[in-house]
Amino acid sequence: MTNPKEIAFTSPAPRRLVCSRCGTEFGCDLSGNCWCAEESAKLPMPVKGEDCLCRECLRKAAAEAAQA
């Protein structure tokens, strides 16, 4: 039987993603502490043909959506 005290719980390494607009590689932390959760710029996701965006593209897309 496994001793529960011996099991080490570690946070998984951030996922490496590529921005679907500009191709910039960035990390995504699935623990809910991802940088995008801290952004005031919010967009409905996913948009057809797009997955996660890097910080700069997210801000640009939010500004474009606000102007429309």
KAFENQUI-V219096 format. One record per pair of residues at least 24 apart in sequence whose ideal C-beta (glycine too) atoms are under 8 Angstrom apart, sorted by the first residue. I is the first residue (numbers start at 1). J is the second residue. D is the distance in Angstrom with one decimal. If there is no record, write none. Layout:
i/j/d
I/J/D
I/J/D
This chain:
i/j/d
17/51/7.2
17/52/5.1
19/52/7.1
19/53/5.3
19/54/3.9
19/57/5.3
20/49/7.2
20/50/4.4
20/51/4.9
20/52/7.2
20/53/6.6
21/50/6.9
21/53/5.8
21/54/7.7
21/57/4.3
21/61/7.5
22/54/6.5
22/56/7.4
22/57/5.6
24/54/4.4
24/56/7.5
24/57/7.6
26/52/7.9
26/54/5.0
26/55/7.3
28/52/6.3
